[in-house]
Amino acid sequence: MTTTLLKNLWILTENVNRDLIFGDILLENDKIVSVGKYSGDADNTVDYSGDIVSPGFINTHAHVAMSQMKAIADDVSFDDFLSTTFRYDAERTEKDVEEGAILGIKEMLLGGITTFADLYYSEDKIANIAERYNIRMHAAWAVLDQEYTTQKGNPIDNCRRFMERIKEEKHELVTPSVGVQGVYVASEETFHKARELADKYGSYVHMHLSETRREVNEHIKKTGLRPVEWLDRIEFLNSSTVAAHSVWLTDREIDIFADKNVRVSHCPTSNMKLATGGIAPIPEMRKKHVKTSIGTDSVVSNNSLNMLWEMKLTAILHKYSKWNAEVMKAQEVLDMATIEGAEVLNSDHIIGSVEPGKKADLIFFNSKNVAFQPFDASRIISNLVYASDRSAIRDVMVNGKYSVKNGKLLF
Ligand SMILES: [Zn+2]
């Protein structure tokens, strides 16, 4: 066992009281064992001299392997965006997928993302890269009806094989889950098979849901019901469901989310850049205690995998649209990016806060960076959300190991 003492830090604990304390963090291997003043010895000691530490950011909706496809379909209509993206995606080789994953994982680590929930195919290849570059990953193999897929073989069988393999190989940082592309390419039977698979492996289903008005309108034409109402009627929705986007929801559908404890990944940049209209009713969901978190989506619709930007946008988008600066406070969006992201991924017993017993997934911010000037402890959270960028990030640690040190990747 190796002990590491991280000294003299402003600690954004994200514990139940959201305590901000000045003190030390003691690690035993990959775990946090003490938070607060510590006067004992350790095998290694790092003196942070008044810098700031927060839990690592949790990006709850990504397609990291698409990172090579940045800027292939910018400033075009939604139809052109889709056709260009599908054309590129259908032609990609496994090497492209791996190179995309490396690029995206590097970008995420440099921006303090220590866990990401991915939705794609070839997740076995991406999982190996996540292990190699020391980032925690929830890997959802995307399933959809056979007639729509570009995957070799049957998507459900591919997903099952992937989950079995991850279980056998005992990946330390990778948690497998089941992905569903969306109601527009998945039948009732596919949804039930996806749920069966998730239940069998004690996992959850990660899916796109009610992202665009077209998706909703076409589903009404096909089934007579809105997507969330339909998923409720086929008894698919439960607390092991992560719904990305969730923009076009009625009050009744928000009530269904609350009732079934569905979890949500809010992707503000992706929604705004694609101009799909509407604004996800995040404040309304939060009022009804729906668990909400933040996702970047892919670089095709975002161009960046930067949770600091997503956090600021989440705060200011909802303030602006509601004409109310009191909604989506800085503390709330930090919660969404950390402990609430962990709750959305059913992982809050492992990650999401700086507390004894949790894994050491940590971001260290340079308190002398211009974003935190003038330095005042009471302004740390506001400055983190509204003023800081990646240049303020000094070190990033995942599972007790540094992935980034002094702003540079170690892997
Ligand atoms: Zn997506």
Residues whose N, C-alpha, C, O or C-beta is under 5 A from the ligand:
A	BS01	ZN	D297
